[in-house]
Amino acid sequence: MNREKLLNILSMAARAGRIASGVTLVAEAIKKRDAKLILMASDTKEETKKDIYVLSQKYSLEVCEVLDKETLGGIIGKAERAVVAILDTGFSKAIKRAI
């Protein structure tokens, strides 16, 4: 994984307004089919992980476990975040390549 490239792309996606963060907003984005890729912090609670994985599988979305909650939130300019949805196809492809 190219960590620096991942952080740069995620930061650009956040500045462009092409992410949703937090469990509730990510779940809404998945259900609306706006989400293209789900990034989950590796230190997320097991119950939350299970909920996101089940919902993502239902809508055929890929989930990548990366970073930790503090780093994931910090790079998008927020407090700790367990999960982030990428809402743009271009950003999601670039993130997959970086991972």
Residue pairs with C-beta under 8 A, 6 or more apart in sequence:
1 66
1 98
1 99
2 98
2 99
5 98
6 66
6 67
6 95
6 98
6 99
7 71
7 75
9 91
9 94
9 95
9 98
10 19
10 39
10 72
10 75
10 76
10 84
10 95
11 75
11 76
12 91
13 19
13 86
13 87
13 88
13 91
13 95
14 75
14 76
14 77
16 88
16 91
18 86
18 87
18 88
18 91
19 76
19 84
19 85
19 86
19 87
20 26
20 28
20 29
20 34
20 35
20 84
20 85
20 87
21 73
21 76
21 78
21 81
21 83
21 84
21 85
22 81
22 82
22 83
23 48
23 51
23 52
23 82
23 83
25 85
26 35
26 38
26 52
26 83
26 84
26 85
27 51
27 52
27 55
29 35
29 85
29 87
30 38
30 55
30 56
30 59
30 61
30 85
31 55
31 59
33 59
34 85
34 87
35 59
35 61
35 85
35 86
35 87
36 61
36 85
36 86
36 87
36 88
36 89
36 91
36 92
37 61
37 62
37 64
37 85
37 86
37 92
37 95
37 96
38 52
38 56
38 61
38 62
38 63
38 64
38 83
38 84
38 85
38 86
39 63
39 64
39 66
39 67
39 72
39 83
39 84
39 85
39 86
39 95
40 49
40 52
40 63
40 64
40 65
40 66
40 82
40 83
40 84
41 65
41 66
41 67
41 68
41 69
41 71
41 72
41 80
41 81
41 82
41 83
42 65
42 66
42 67
42 68
43 68
43 69
44 52
44 65
44 69
44 82
44 83
45 82
48 82
48 83
52 63
52 83
53 63
56 62
56 63
62 96
64 95
64 96
64 99
66 72
66 99
67 75
69 80
69 81
69 82
70 80
72 80
72 81
72 82
72 84
73 79
73 80
73 81
76 84
86 92
86 95
